[in-house]
Each structure stands twice: as structure tokens, then as C-alpha cells.
Amino acid sequence: MSATWEPARAVEPVGFTVQTDVPLHELSSDFCWFHPRVAAIPAAGHDGNPAVILTLQKHLRASDHYSGLYFMRTNDLGVTWTAPVLPSELDWQHESDDVDIAVCDVTPGWHPQSGKLIAIGTKLRYSRDGEQLTEVPGGYQCAYSVYDPGSDKWTVWQMLATPDLEGRFYQLAPGCVQWLVRDDGDLLVPCYFKGPTGSDYSSTVLHCRFDGHTLNLIETGDVLAMTGGRGLVEPSLAFYDGRYYLTLRNDNGSHVTTSQDGLHFAPLTPWKFDDGTDLGSNNTQQHWLVHGRGLFLSYTRQGANNDHIFRNRAPLFIAQVDPAKLVVIRSTEQVAIPERGAPLGNFGAAAITPEESWISDAEYILSATPDPRGANGSVFVSRIRWERPD
């Protein structure tokens, strides 16, 4: 990466408002809805607007035990939604009488060159009681399914063929990431991985090619590593003003780095506010929103009167980023989704129209009774409405 790179223009505040909608809420002592993430299908909705697909799954009672992948659809920009549907192609597979396979941490995205939507996530193996089984190579693996809007059909989960499953890619997870499609149709898919021993993960970006049916690995990028705090996980990638930005999670703090090609990265920088204080987004993920005039980060953090929330995972914030200094501009911070007594789970962020981008999340509450502060198992769609269209 060139050390002389400068953004094309100084930071210009980009105004926005926030409207939070609830397309679904359900209280149960057996599950809660989790991992809601959206992707727009251009011109497939009413009046020339996009249709929006929202993927989500049930978090069952055991830790990180997930159902198959459901999806909902809106053709009128969220005024109405279909009920969650679980296609058989996206449901659990059964490796044996004792082992179930699910795909979790899924991020859907539109591939304009093929006219298909791709859902990318992590394959997991479960025992019958929901325990994750990672004793064999590929216990975590990059999985994907393809949705054809014309036929309204999903493909059965396929696995990305990757090398060195016995070694460094013994566990490979593109979980809870934001991936990109380049202008030439190739994909840049961040992921985290580790070998058969050790507790720290490293992160990289997979350069893949998609022919409309199959995803193939072309090359891997730099290995980004950190000792302690489980290493570096859940990387998310954005492209803004000629440069790539990657944000990464560690148990002890979040980090950011940049690249000219999305594969080779500068040294890591801890996330801070522009006043020099730590962002305080520890042991949880961050995601990007990109506007033509500004770069934005969504995150949870400490210091928001939220120490009663597990890992401070509510409220969920959005703020503009200074792309040259790699800091969050504190004065632009707004609450995207409020804290109502329950953690917010793994979330998503995506552009929908030139006027709106959406952040999606859900309340982690395994109870048939609402929390006194208001949490009732809501799935949220937070509309970030730009004052100036993108």
C-alpha cells in the first residue's frame, strides 16, 4: 500500500436520520431469532424499487446452536414482509444419526454480473445436544447458497474448495463478515481461520470467482494475526473513495486497517474516537455503511450506561469515520437500535437504495416473558435515511 495515499476530499459531514422498524418479533423460551441480515435485489420490488431479502435463523438454547436458514422478503421497502420461510435446501443436513450440519453467521449479497444473490456463511457440525464438533478438518468451513430471483429457488449449501484443510485452514469461517463484489464480478470474502491447535484465529481475505453457479477460490490475501483475545475474527470489508477498509474483532478491542487491492493490508490500528479515546467496542463485531460522500461504522461499545448488558451489546450505534485518520467522529454518533434490557445479537448493514441503508439486528432473549425494559424478541430494521441521496 502506498504511504502517500490521501482521500480525494476532506471529511464532509453527511447528515442522516434513523427510523427503526420491527418486521418480526417472537418470544419463546426455546429460541430467539438471530443473525438477521439484508440484501437488495435491484428492480425486483414494486414500482421499480428493489426487493429486499432478509436472512435469519433461530438461536436455540445451547450456546451458538442454530437452526437452518430462514428468509423473509419485502417488495415494498419494508412496509410489508412475508413470514419467515425455511427452504429445505437451507435446512440442517444430517451427516449421521449423531451429527447435524448447519450453516450460520450468514451474510447475503447481490452479484450483479450473474443476476444472482449469494448467501455466504460458516458450516458447523453439531451433536444431538447442540455441542459444536470441531475434531475433524472442516469442522468450520466456508459454505454458500445461491438464490435465483427468477425461479425463487435456493441451491443446496455448497462448500468452497479450499487448500490445507489439515493445516492452517483446519477451521475456516467467513462468519458475520461483509464481503464485496469487484467491478469485474470477482468476490473479496473476509474470513478467519486457525489450525488444529491453539486458540487464536487469524484473518485473511479470499479472492473468489463466481460463474453464476459455483464459487472458486483464486488466491488468499495477507494473514492478519494477533496474540491473545482469540486473535482476529469476524472481519468486514468496505470500499470507499478508492481504498479498501477492513475492521476486525478481538476480545480486548477492535482494529482497522486499509488496502489498495483488498488483499494486502497496512498494519492494524486500534479503533478510537477522534478525541483520542478508545472506541470501547470489545469482543463484538463492527460493520460498515458506505455513502458516496462518507464512510460509516456501526458498532456497540462500552460507556453508554450499558454495563448491565452482556458484553455491552446494546445499544447499537452508527457514526461517520474519518477515512484518512481512521477514527470515529464522535459528534456524528447516533443510536441505530436502542437498548431494551437484552443484548443485541450479530447484526448486518447494507445499502438498499440511494436514499436508504439498513442496519438489521435482533434481541437476544430466551424467554416467554418480555424484559421489564421492553425487549420482546424483536427483529429490527433500522433505516439510515441520508439527507443527500448516495
C-alpha positions as CSV (number, residue, x, y, z in Angstrom):
1,M,0.0,0.0,0.0
2,S,1.3,3.5,-0.9
3,A,2.2,5.6,2.1
4,T,1.3,8.7,0.1
5,W,-2.3,7.9,-0.4
6,E,-4.7,10.7,0.6
7,P,-8.5,10.7,0.4
8,A,-9.8,12.7,-2.6
9,R,-11.6,15.2,-0.3
10,A,-11.6,16.3,3.3
11,V,-14.2,14.8,5.7
12,E,-17.6,16.3,4.9
13,P,-20.4,15.6,7.4
14,V,-23.1,13.5,5.8
15,G,-26.4,14.1,7.5
16,F,-28.8,11.2,8.2
17,T,-31.8,10.3,10.3
18,V,-32.7,6.9,11.9
19,Q,-36.0,5.1,11.8
20,T,-36.3,1.8,13.5
21,D,-38.9,-0.7,12.3
22,V,-39.8,-4.2,13.6
23,P,-40.7,-6.6,10.8
24,L,-40.9,-9.6,13.3
25,H,-41.0,-10.3,17.0
26,E,-41.5,-13.5,18.8
27,L,-40.9,-14.6,22.4
28,S,-40.0,-18.2,23.3
29,S,-38.1,-20.0,26.0
30,D,-36.8,-22.4,23.3
31,F,-35.3,-19.9,20.7
32,C,-34.8,-16.4,19.6
33,W,-34.4,-15.0,16.1
34,F,-30.7,-14.3,15.3
35,H,-28.3,-13.1,12.6
36,P,-30.8,-11.0,10.6
37,R,-29.1,-9.6,7.5
38,V,-30.5,-7.9,4.4
39,A,-29.6,-7.7,0.7
40,A,-31.3,-5.8,-2.0
41,I,-32.3,-7.2,-5.4
42,P,-32.4,-4.3,-7.9
43,A,-35.7,-3.5,-9.6
44,A,-37.4,-6.7,-8.3
45,G,-39.9,-4.9,-6.0
46,H,-42.9,-2.7,-6.6
47,D,-42.6,0.4,-8.7
48,G,-39.1,-0.3,-9.9
49,N,-37.8,-0.4,-6.3
50,P,-35.6,-3.3,-5.1
51,A,-36.9,-6.3,-3.4
52,V,-35.1,-7.0,-0.1
53,I,-34.3,-10.4,1.2
54,L,-33.7,-10.8,5.0
55,T,-32.0,-14.0,6.1
56,L,-32.2,-15.1,9.7
57,Q,-32.1,-18.2,11.9
58,K,-33.2,-19.4,15.3
59,H,-30.6,-19.4,18.1
60,L,-31.5,-22.5,20.1
61,R,-31.0,-22.9,23.8
62,A,-27.4,-24.2,23.7
63,S,-24.6,-21.7,23.1
64,D,-24.2,-20.9,19.4
65,H,-26.6,-23.7,18.4
66,Y,-28.5,-22.5,15.3
67,S,-31.3,-23.7,13.1
68,G,-31.3,-23.8,9.4
69,L,-31.5,-20.5,7.5
70,Y,-34.9,-18.9,7.1
71,F,-35.6,-15.9,4.9
72,M,-38.2,-13.1,4.6
73,R,-38.9,-10.8,1.7
74,T,-40.3,-7.4,1.2
75,N,-41.3,-5.9,-2.2
76,D,-42.4,-2.5,-0.9
77,L,-39.2,-1.4,1.0
78,G,-40.3,-2.8,4.4
79,V,-43.9,-1.7,4.5
80,T,-44.9,-5.4,4.5
81,W,-42.9,-8.6,4.9
82,T,-43.5,-12.3,4.2
83,A,-43.3,-14.6,7.2
84,P,-40.0,-16.5,7.8
85,V,-39.7,-19.5,5.5
86,L,-37.2,-22.3,5.8
87,P,-36.5,-23.8,2.4
88,S,-35.4,-27.5,2.6
89,E,-32.2,-26.5,0.7
90,L,-31.2,-24.2,3.6
91,D,-32.2,-26.5,6.5
92,W,-30.0,-28.8,8.6
93,Q,-28.2,-31.6,6.8
94,H,-27.6,-34.9,8.6
95,E,-24.1,-36.3,8.5
96,S,-25.1,-39.2,10.6
97,D,-27.6,-40.2,13.2
98,D,-25.5,-38.3,15.7
99,V,-24.2,-35.3,13.7
100,D,-26.2,-32.4,12.3
101,I,-24.8,-29.8,10.0
102,A,-26.0,-26.2,9.9
103,V,-24.7,-23.0,8.3
104,C,-24.7,-19.9,10.5
105,D,-23.4,-16.3,10.6
106,V,-24.7,-15.9,7.1
107,T,-24.3,-12.7,5.0
108,P,-26.4,-12.4,1.8
109,G,-25.3,-10.2,-1.1
110,W,-26.2,-9.3,-4.7
111,H,-24.0,-10.4,-7.5
112,P,-25.0,-8.1,-10.4
113,Q,-22.9,-9.7,-13.1
114,S,-24.8,-13.0,-12.7
115,G,-28.2,-11.7,-11.5
116,K,-28.0,-14.0,-8.5
117,L,-28.0,-13.5,-4.8
118,I,-25.3,-15.3,-2.8
119,A,-25.6,-16.2,0.9
120,I,-22.2,-16.9,2.5
121,G,-21.7,-18.4,5.9
122,T,-20.0,-20.9,8.1
123,K,-20.7,-24.6,8.1
124,L,-20.9,-26.1,11.6
125,R,-21.2,-29.7,12.9
126,Y,-23.4,-30.3,15.9
127,S,-24.0,-33.2,18.3
128,R,-27.6,-34.0,19.0
129,D,-27.5,-31.8,22.2
130,G,-26.1,-28.8,20.2
131,E,-22.4,-29.1,21.0
132,Q,-20.1,-27.9,18.2
133,L,-17.9,-30.7,16.9
134,T,-14.6,-29.5,15.6
135,E,-12.5,-32.6,16.0
136,V,-12.2,-33.2,12.2
137,P,-10.8,-31.0,9.4
138,G,-13.6,-28.7,8.1
139,G,-15.5,-28.5,11.3
140,Y,-15.8,-24.9,10.3
141,Q,-16.0,-24.4,6.5
142,C,-17.0,-21.7,4.0
143,A,-20.5,-22.5,2.8
144,Y,-22.7,-20.8,0.3
145,S,-26.1,-21.0,-1.4
146,V,-27.3,-19.2,-4.5
147,Y,-30.7,-17.6,-4.9
148,D,-32.2,-17.1,-8.3
149,P,-34.9,-14.4,-8.2
150,G,-36.4,-15.6,-11.5
151,S,-37.2,-19.1,-10.1
152,D,-37.5,-18.1,-6.5
153,K,-35.2,-21.0,-5.6
154,W,-32.2,-21.5,-3.4
155,T,-29.4,-24.1,-4.1
156,V,-28.4,-26.7,-1.5
157,W,-25.4,-25.5,0.6
158,Q,-22.1,-25.9,-1.3
159,M,-18.6,-25.8,0.3
160,L,-15.9,-23.6,-1.1
161,A,-13.0,-25.8,-2.1
162,T,-10.0,-24.6,0.0
163,P,-6.5,-26.0,0.4
164,D,-4.7,-27.1,3.5
165,L,-7.7,-28.4,5.5
166,E,-5.4,-30.5,7.6
167,G,-3.2,-27.4,8.4
168,R,-3.9,-23.7,8.6
169,F,-7.5,-23.9,7.3
170,Y,-8.5,-26.7,9.6
171,Q,-11.2,-24.3,10.7
172,L,-12.2,-21.6,8.2
173,A,-15.1,-19.3,8.9
174,P,-16.5,-16.4,6.8
175,G,-18.9,-15.8,9.6
176,C,-20.6,-12.4,10.3
177,V,-18.5,-10.7,7.7
178,Q,-19.2,-8.1,5.0
179,W,-17.9,-9.3,1.6
180,L,-17.7,-7.3,-1.7
181,V,-18.1,-7.8,-5.4
182,R,-15.5,-6.1,-7.5
183,D,-16.3,-4.4,-10.8
184,D,-15.1,-7.5,-12.7
185,G,-17.5,-9.8,-10.8
186,D,-14.9,-11.4,-8.5
187,L,-15.6,-11.6,-4.8
188,L,-13.5,-10.5,-1.9
189,V,-14.6,-12.6,1.1
190,P,-13.0,-11.9,4.5
191,C,-12.7,-14.9,6.8
192,Y,-10.9,-16.1,9.9
193,F,-9.2,-19.4,10.4
194,K,-6.9,-21.5,12.6
195,G,-5.1,-24.8,12.6
196,P,-5.9,-27.9,14.6
197,T,-4.2,-26.5,17.8
198,G,-4.2,-23.2,19.6
199,S,-7.0,-20.7,20.5
200,D,-6.1,-17.7,18.4
201,Y,-7.6,-17.1,15.0
202,S,-6.0,-15.2,12.1
203,S,-7.9,-13.3,9.4
204,T,-7.4,-13.0,5.6
205,V,-9.4,-12.1,2.5
206,L,-10.3,-14.8,-0.1
207,H,-10.3,-13.7,-3.7
208,C,-13.0,-15.8,-5.4
209,R,-14.6,-16.1,-8.8
210,F,-18.3,-16.9,-9.3
211,D,-19.7,-18.2,-12.6
212,G,-23.4,-18.0,-11.7
213,H,-23.4,-21.4,-10.1
214,T,-20.1,-22.2,-8.3
215,L,-17.7,-20.2,-6.2
216,N,-14.0,-20.9,-6.7
217,L,-11.0,-19.7,-4.7
218,I,-8.4,-17.8,-6.8
219,E,-6.0,-16.7,-4.1
220,T,-5.7,-15.6,-0.5
221,G,-4.5,-12.3,0.9
222,D,-2.2,-11.3,3.7
223,V,-2.5,-13.2,7.0
224,L,-3.5,-10.7,9.8
225,A,-2.7,-12.1,13.2
226,M,-2.7,-11.1,16.9
227,T,-1.7,-13.0,20.0
228,G,-4.4,-13.3,22.7
229,G,-8.1,-12.4,22.9
230,R,-8.8,-15.2,20.4
231,G,-6.8,-13.4,17.8
232,L,-8.7,-11.6,15.0
233,V,-12.2,-12.7,13.9
234,E,-15.3,-11.5,12.1
235,P,-13.5,-9.2,9.6
236,S,-15.7,-6.9,7.5
237,L,-14.6,-5.2,4.3
238,A,-15.7,-2.0,2.6
239,F,-14.6,0.0,-0.4
240,Y,-14.7,3.8,-0.3
241,D,-13.1,6.5,-2.3
242,G,-10.5,4.2,-4.0
243,R,-9.4,2.3,-0.9
244,Y,-10.5,-0.8,1.0
245,Y,-11.2,-0.8,4.7
246,L,-11.2,-3.8,7.0
247,T,-12.5,-3.8,10.6
248,L,-11.7,-6.8,12.9
249,R,-12.8,-8.1,16.2
250,N,-10.6,-9.1,19.2
251,D,-11.8,-9.9,22.7
252,N,-9.9,-6.9,24.0
253,G,-10.7,-4.3,21.4
254,S,-11.5,-3.7,17.7
255,H,-9.0,-2.8,15.0
256,V,-9.0,-1.3,11.5
257,T,-6.6,-1.5,8.5
258,T,-6.6,-0.4,4.9
259,S,-5.6,-1.7,1.5
260,Q,-5.3,-0.6,-2.1
261,D,-6.3,-4.0,-3.5
262,G,-8.4,-5.7,-0.8
263,L,-5.7,-8.4,-0.3
264,H,-2.6,-6.7,1.1
265,F,-3.1,-4.6,4.2
266,A,-1.3,-1.9,6.3
267,P,-0.5,-2.5,10.0
268,L,-3.5,-2.7,12.3
269,T,-4.8,0.4,14.1
270,P,-6.9,0.2,17.3
271,W,-10.3,1.9,16.8
272,K,-10.6,5.2,18.5
273,F,-12.8,8.3,18.6
274,D,-11.4,11.5,17.0
275,D,-10.8,12.9,20.6
276,G,-8.2,10.1,21.1
277,T,-10.3,7.9,23.4
278,D,-10.8,4.2,22.8
279,L,-13.9,3.3,20.9
280,G,-14.7,0.7,23.5
281,S,-16.1,-1.9,21.1
282,N,-14.7,-5.0,22.7
283,N,-15.4,-8.7,22.0
284,T,-18.0,-8.0,19.3
285,Q,-18.3,-7.2,15.6
286,Q,-18.5,-3.9,13.7
287,H,-19.8,-3.4,10.2
288,W,-19.6,-0.7,7.5
289,L,-22.0,1.5,5.6
290,V,-20.7,3.4,2.6
291,H,-22.2,6.6,1.2
292,G,-20.7,8.3,-1.9
293,R,-19.7,11.2,0.4
294,G,-18.8,9.4,3.6
295,L,-17.7,6.2,5.3
296,F,-19.7,5.0,8.4
297,L,-19.2,2.4,11.1
298,S,-21.8,0.5,13.1
299,Y,-20.8,-0.9,16.4
300,T,-21.6,-1.5,20.1
301,R,-19.4,-0.1,22.8
302,Q,-18.8,0.5,26.5
303,G,-19.6,3.7,28.2
304,A,-23.3,4.0,27.2
305,N,-24.9,3.3,30.6
306,N,-25.0,-0.3,29.4
307,D,-22.8,-2.3,31.8
308,H,-25.9,-4.4,32.7
309,I,-25.9,-5.7,29.1
310,F,-23.8,-8.8,28.2
311,R,-20.6,-7.5,26.6
312,N,-22.2,-4.1,26.3
313,R,-24.1,-5.4,23.2
314,A,-26.8,-2.7,23.2
315,P,-27.5,-0.1,22.1
316,L,-26.1,-0.3,18.5
317,F,-24.5,2.9,17.2
318,I,-23.7,4.4,13.8
319,A,-21.1,7.2,13.2
320,Q,-19.1,8.6,10.4
321,V,-15.4,7.7,10.0
322,D,-12.5,10.0,9.1
323,P,-11.0,7.8,6.4
324,A,-7.6,9.4,6.5
325,K,-7.1,9.3,10.3
326,L,-9.1,6.1,10.8
327,V,-11.1,7.4,13.7
328,V,-14.8,7.5,14.5
329,I,-16.1,11.1,14.6
330,R,-17.8,11.2,18.0
331,S,-20.1,14.2,17.2
332,T,-21.8,12.2,14.4
333,E,-22.7,9.2,16.6
334,Q,-26.4,8.2,16.8
335,V,-28.2,5.2,18.2
336,A,-29.3,3.0,15.4
337,I,-31.1,0.4,17.6
338,P,-32.0,1.1,21.3
339,E,-31.1,-0.9,24.4
340,R,-34.2,-2.5,25.9
341,G,-32.7,-4.8,28.6
342,A,-31.4,-7.5,26.3
343,P,-28.2,-7.9,24.2
344,L,-28.4,-7.3,20.5
345,G,-27.0,-10.2,18.5
346,N,-24.9,-10.5,15.5
347,F,-26.1,-7.8,13.0
348,G,-25.8,-6.7,9.4
349,A,-25.5,-3.4,7.5
350,A,-26.2,-2.9,3.8
351,A,-27.1,-0.3,1.2
352,I,-30.7,-0.6,-0.1
353,T,-31.5,2.5,-2.2
354,P,-29.7,5.8,-2.9
355,E,-31.8,7.2,-0.1
356,E,-31.6,4.5,2.5
357,S,-29.2,2.0,4.0
358,W,-30.4,-0.6,6.6
359,I,-28.9,-2.0,9.8
360,S,-30.6,-5.2,11.0
361,D,-30.3,-6.9,14.4
362,A,-32.4,-8.9,16.9
363,E,-32.8,-9.0,20.6
364,Y,-31.2,-12.0,22.3
365,I,-33.8,-13.1,24.8
366,L,-34.7,-16.7,25.5
367,S,-37.9,-16.2,27.5
368,A,-41.6,-16.3,27.0
369,T,-41.9,-13.1,29.1
370,P,-40.7,-9.6,27.9
371,D,-37.9,-7.9,29.7
372,P,-39.0,-5.1,32.0
373,R,-37.1,-2.6,29.9
374,G,-39.0,-3.6,26.8
375,A,-37.1,-6.4,25.0
376,N,-39.7,-8.7,23.4
377,G,-37.7,-10.7,20.9
378,S,-37.9,-8.1,18.2
379,V,-36.1,-8.3,14.9
380,F,-35.1,-4.7,13.9
381,V,-34.5,-3.0,10.6
382,S,-33.0,0.4,11.2
383,R,-33.4,2.7,8.2
384,I,-30.5,5.1,7.9
385,R,-32.0,7.8,5.7
386,W,-29.4,10.0,4.0
387,E,-30.1,13.8,3.8
388,R,-28.5,13.7,0.4
389,P,-29.0,10.6,-1.8
390,D,-26.0,8.5,-2.4
